[in-house]
Amino acid sequence: MAQNGSIRSRCQPNILVTGTPGTGKTTTSSALAEATRLRHLNVGDLVREKNLHDGWDPELESYLINEDLVCDELEDLMEEGGNIVDYHGCDFFPERWFDRVVVLQTDNTVLYDRLSRRGYTGSKLSNNIECEIFQVLLQEARESYPEDIVVALKSDTIEDITRNVTSLTDWARSWRPAS
């Protein structure tokens, strides 16, 4: 039995990289995939490419993700193992899917600058900054997954990202399936 109560038959771990938009999820996930040879699954890209949504929300300027369609799309890959899932939400994925849940956190002034450069303005910008201030994603991860698999990592600089990728690569290389 795995730590989270499921029987684990996969040979490689699954990692969720989550955090407020702008915290470095895709940068970290891409570098981690390159270092570990695990598969990088960017959920936002999948939602767009495979129409795993219920339309566009003009106020939020984003797709309304259909969580059931996303989970159906990912199920076989997740059972196989060897995945890095990159998404700003985490509470709808089955707990059994992940061996490590990484919540990236960024200083608010750094995050504000990153999101502003992406063209975020108004409520889209302020909502994401508030999400980070109140540590919404960390709280969501801690409520959704076993405490011992959730880690919060600082992601303000390239050096932070490099350090995070190194530590997660070491973790992935030492991971062993439960017997």
Buried (B, 14 or more C-beta within 10 A) or exposed (E): EBEBEEEBEBEBBBBBBBBBBBBBBBBBBBBBBEBBEBBBBBBBEBBEEEEBBEEEEEEEEBBEBBEEBBBEBBEEBBBBBBBBBBBBBBBEBEBBBBBBBBBBBBEEEBBBEBBEEEEBEEEBBEBBBEBBEEBBBBEBBBEBBBEEBBBBBBBBEEEBBEBBBEEBBEBBEEBEBEE
